[in-house]
Amino acid sequence: MFDNGHIKRLQFKFSSQTVADFNDAVLQDNRDRATAFRATVARSCETDPEQFIAGALEVLTKAVYADDNQRDLLIFYLLTALFRRNKSRSLNDAVDSLCKVIVELVPNCSKSPAFYMLVGARLMLLGDRTGAYAAFGAAADNARDDAFWPRKYLGCHSIRPYVHNPEWTETIPCPPYFSPISFHAGKPRGPVVVSATCDGNYFCNLAEYLLLSIDSTDSTSDIHFHVINWTAQCAEVLSSMRLITGRNILISSENYEFSKDYTYFATCRFLRAAEFLAHFDRPLYLTDMDNRMVAAPEQTEDLLKRDFGVRNNDWNRWIPWLGPNAGSVFINNTEHGGIFADNLSQYVRSRFIVNSRRSWYFDQLCLNEVAEAIMATPAKFRDLSRGKQYSAARPAIETQFLKNGR
């Protein structure tokens, strides 16, 4: 359908100004202009995939690259435009052609991390998860530590343990850098425990907001905060919160050596989910600390009949660490819900790389992999992207000051 000659005969071209804009954007590290470039190629992709392929090649072959990082970043933008705007598997032929012609026309591109990303995404769409993960692992292996890459790309690094050790369901002792957790006073009284995990800084700055959102939407659930590196200030905040609500607030905590290992702070909820489930003996709804609750999980009778639920989006079909939303996870207090929680814990124990930039998006990759495995069992799954939503992201303007200050 898309042979090389056919692509080269297509008349559509990106304007020379578009190529110049991209060159300037990358040279100046101007992310706003780079985003505008991505929007331009995305629109052409949505309108006509054939023309998009031809235009992509035009840009790839005519753009002036200061170094390989710029070329790879351009391929990554083309990749995201291609897959985000087209959900049909009929694109496989187009992707095949794009891969082949890139190899022919762009020097050394076949060893580019972005090229391996393109190959991996296509294999995910075809259902070849093993092949896709091998390609993603190759992308990580070929990346340079000083590369200018979007953060979304960095999830490739978390694939590496899978390539070398695909078995993760065996029982693994908790490594020593994961300390035992302590449950403080309080027992659940409601039908569901809404649980959020964070470090002490996030607890002090965001716990009250999450609590108030639950108070306004959910009259029955208990709220649980698991705090990494509890401080005296955390205790003061907790005392203040208990003065403004009659809700049952449950607290657990742990110590962790690395105070800026933000990926662990995001992943810890999955490492500890089985312990939470066993201790509280209630269904769990895991959410992000900077989310807000918009409905009570127990309001939906169907949810409590399911073993687990995950909110996925379209990225899930081709980039596994971008698909699931780690801030919207339901785990029921059932046999298969317990298996799901146990598997989450084992995945983290076997694969997490402590205090490493190469663990970006590990929490979402973990959720994707374990959910995929459990859905092959008799467990009853609920797609939380459909129907009633229970939590939502708080506007970035309300939380960005915290992230900037880290």
Secondary structure, DSSP 8 states (H G I E B T S, - for coil): ---HHHHHH------HHHHHHHHHHHHTT-HHHHHHHHHHHHHHHHH-HHHHHHHHHHHHHHS--SSHHHHHHHHHHHHHHHHHH---TTHHHHHHHHHHHHHHHSTTGGG-HHHHHHHHHHHHHTT-HHHHHHHHHHHHHH--TT----GGGGGHHHHHHHHH-----S-----TTS---EE-S----SS-EEEEEEEHHHHHHHHHHHHHHHHHH-SS-EEEEEEES--HHHHHHHHHHHHH--S-EEEEEE--S-TT-HHHHHHHHHHSHHHHHHHH-S-EEEE-TTEEE-S-GGG-TTGGGSSEEEEE-GGGGT-GGGSEEEEEEEE-SSHHHHHHHHHHHHHHHHH--TT-GGGTTHHHHHHHHHHHHHTTTT--EEETTSS---EEE--HHHHHHHHHT-
